[in-house]
């Protein structure tokens, strides 16, 4: 099975590097790329990928807004690849529906593994402090809908 991926990052060199990296994998096809949030929503709708590799800091719409916008369209598994190291971004992304959360400091092998795991329906994380994220998530648990992301966060396989 070929895993179709859309890469969304506002830095061209990052997109090109990820395209090259994923293009070396025999089971991965880069179906499209986008440089801002609005373009990401359009490219996902047009290509219907299995996985969206998504930066949170982008112009037009940030990654969180992209995740929310994809609720009403084809929703691929979402691997967040970002420089946002704070727990609030992690919890917010997972609560919105991201499958996995990786920092841009993650090794290339972890990014590839996260794409494969997301396509298979498994969550992964290379976040620096998943226990801290669980504490933050617990504080935010004010409704029954908030318990699902906490379960996902606790089930992460910490890479590295």
Backbone torsions as a table, in degrees:
resi	resn	phi	psi	omega
1	UNK	NA	134.5	177.2
2	UNK	-93.9	132.0	178.6
3	UNK	-92.6	118.4	-179.9
4	UNK	-92.9	126.8	-173.4
5	UNK	-124.5	139.4	167.8
6	UNK	-109.7	134.2	-179.9
7	UNK	-107.1	124.3	-179.3
8	UNK	-124.4	111.3	178.0
9	UNK	-156.6	141.4	-178.0
10	UNK	-79.9	-8.1	177.6
11	UNK	-98.0	115.1	-176.9
12	UNK	-56.4	-41.9	-178.2
13	UNK	-63.7	-33.8	177.0
14	UNK	-68.5	-46.9	178.1
15	UNK	-58.4	-46.8	-178.7
16	UNK	-63.8	-40.3	177.7
17	UNK	-63.9	-42.6	178.6
18	UNK	-68.6	-38.1	175.7
19	UNK	-59.4	-45.2	179.0
20	UNK	-63.7	-48.9	-178.4
21	UNK	-57.7	-52.5	-177.7
22	UNK	-70.7	-30.2	178.0
23	UNK	-65.7	-17.6	177.5
24	UNK	-80.4	-12.3	-177.6
25	UNK	-90.0	126.8	-175.7
26	UNK	-66.0	-21.5	-177.4
27	UNK	-102.8	10.6	-178.1
28	UNK	-123.9	134.9	175.5
29	UNK	-124.4	127.2	174.6
30	UNK	-80.5	110.2	-175.7
31	UNK	-85.2	-19.7	-179.7
32	UNK	177.8	170.9	177.4
33	UNK	-146.5	156.8	-177.8
34	UNK	-144.3	147.0	-177.9
35	UNK	-106.7	-3.6	174.7
36	UNK	-150.0	171.6	-174.0
37	UNK	-64.9	-44.8	-179.5
38	UNK	-62.9	-42.8	178.4
39	UNK	-62.9	-35.8	179.2
40	UNK	-59.8	-47.7	179.6
41	UNK	-59.7	-43.0	179.8
42	UNK	-65.2	-44.8	-178.4
43	UNK	-65.7	-40.5	177.6
44	UNK	-62.7	-43.5	179.1
45	UNK	-62.8	-37.8	-177.4
46	UNK	-76.7	-33.7	-172.6
47	UNK	-104.3	-20.3	179.8
48	UNK	49.4	61.1	-177.2
49	UNK	-74.1	166.6	173.6
50	UNK	-79.3	-34.7	-175.0
51	UNK	-136.0	138.7	171.3
52	UNK	-111.1	120.1	175.1
53	UNK	-95.1	110.6	-162.8
54	UNK	-125.2	128.0	170.3
55	UNK	-84.0	149.0	178.2
56	UNK	-86.1	-31.7	-177.0
57	UNK	-95.5	96.6	178.4
58	UNK	-140.3	154.6	176.3
59	UNK	-74.5	169.8	179.4
60	UNK	72.0	-61.7	174.1
61	UNK	-140.5	133.8	176.4
62	UNK	-78.1	173.4	-177.1
63	UNK	-59.6	-35.7	178.1
64	UNK	-62.7	-42.8	178.7
65	UNK	-66.1	-35.6	177.1
66	UNK	-62.7	-47.6	179.7
67	UNK	-57.1	-45.9	179.6
68	UNK	-63.0	-40.9	-178.9
69	UNK	-66.4	-27.3	-177.9
70	UNK	-79.8	-4.0	177.2
71	UNK	-59.8	-36.1	-174.8
72	UNK	-93.4	-0.4	179.6
73	UNK	-122.8	-171.8	174.6
74	UNK	-55.6	124.0	-175.8
75	UNK	-108.5	100.9	175.9
76	UNK	-74.2	168.1	168.3
77	UNK	-64.9	140.3	-174.5
78	UNK	-117.0	119.6	174.0
79	UNK	-104.9	113.2	176.8
80	UNK	-82.0	126.5	176.0
81	UNK	-124.7	107.1	-167.6
82	UNK	-145.6	168.7	173.0
83	UNK	-97.3	0.3	-178.9
84	UNK	-74.5	107.3	-174.8
85	UNK	-95.9	-5.3	-176.9
86	UNK	-82.4	151.6	-177.3
87	UNK	-65.1	-31.8	-178.8
88	UNK	-59.0	-44.2	178.1
89	UNK	-64.3	-42.5	179.8
90	UNK	-60.3	-52.2	-177.9
91	UNK	-63.1	-43.2	-179.8
92	UNK	-61.9	-43.6	179.6
93	UNK	-64.6	-44.4	-179.4
94	UNK	-67.2	-39.7	178.8
95	UNK	-63.2	-35.8	-179.6
96	UNK	-74.9	-17.9	176.4
97	UNK	126.9	7.4	176.4
98	UNK	-64.6	145.1	178.9
99	UNK	-83.5	-41.5	-175.5
100	UNK	-143.0	161.2	-177.8
101	UNK	-138.6	118.3	178.7
102	UNK	-127.8	147.3	174.3
103	UNK	-87.2	153.2	179.4
104	UNK	-67.2	-9.2	175.0
105	UNK	-84.7	-3.0	-179.9
106	UNK	-65.3	145.9	175.0
107	UNK	-63.6	153.5	-179.6
108	UNK	-55.5	-39.8	179.6
109	UNK	-60.4	-34.2	178.4
110	UNK	-69.2	-36.0	177.8
111	UNK	-65.6	-46.2	179.1
112	UNK	-61.8	-44.9	179.3
113	UNK	-62.6	-38.7	179.6
114	UNK	-66.1	-38.8	177.6
115	UNK	-63.4	-46.6	179.2
116	UNK	-63.7	-43.5	-179.4
117	UNK	-64.2	-42.1	179.4
118	UNK	-62.4	-42.0	178.6
119	UNK	-62.9	-29.8	179.2
120	UNK	-87.7	-3.4	178.7
121	UNK	88.0	19.4	-178.9
122	UNK	-111.2	138.1	178.1
123	UNK	-88.5	141.9	174.8
124	UNK	-136.1	163.5	177.4
125	UNK	-154.3	141.1	169.9
126	UNK	-118.8	27.8	178.7
127	UNK	-66.3	148.9	-174.4
128	UNK	-72.4	-23.5	-173.9
129	UNK	-146.2	71.7	-178.8
130	UNK	-64.2	-30.5	178.1
131	UNK	-65.4	-41.0	176.4
132	UNK	-63.1	-39.0	178.7
133	UNK	-63.9	-38.4	177.8
134	UNK	-63.2	-39.6	178.1
135	UNK	-63.5	-43.4	178.8
136	UNK	-62.9	-42.7	179.8
137	UNK	-63.2	-40.3	179.6
138	UNK	-61.9	-38.4	178.3
139	UNK	-64.7	-32.7	-176.7
140	UNK	-85.7	-4.6	-175.8
141	UNK	-71.8	88.2	-178.9
142	UNK	-113.4	-5.9	179.1
143	UNK	-142.6	159.3	179.2
144	UNK	-58.6	-30.0	-178.8
145	UNK	-69.7	-16.4	-178.9
146	UNK	-80.9	-9.5	-177.0
147	UNK	-78.0	-29.1	-179.3
148	UNK	-60.6	-48.4	179.2
149	UNK	-62.1	-32.0	179.4
150	UNK	-63.6	-42.0	177.8
151	UNK	-61.8	-40.4	178.7
152	UNK	-64.3	-45.3	-179.3
153	UNK	-60.7	-43.1	-179.4
154	UNK	-67.4	-25.0	-177.8
155	UNK	-88.7	-0.5	-178.1
156	UNK	-62.1	142.7	169.8
157	UNK	-92.6	115.1	-176.9
158	UNK	-78.6	119.1	-179.2
159	UNK	-83.9	151.9	173.8
160	UNK	111.1	NA	NA
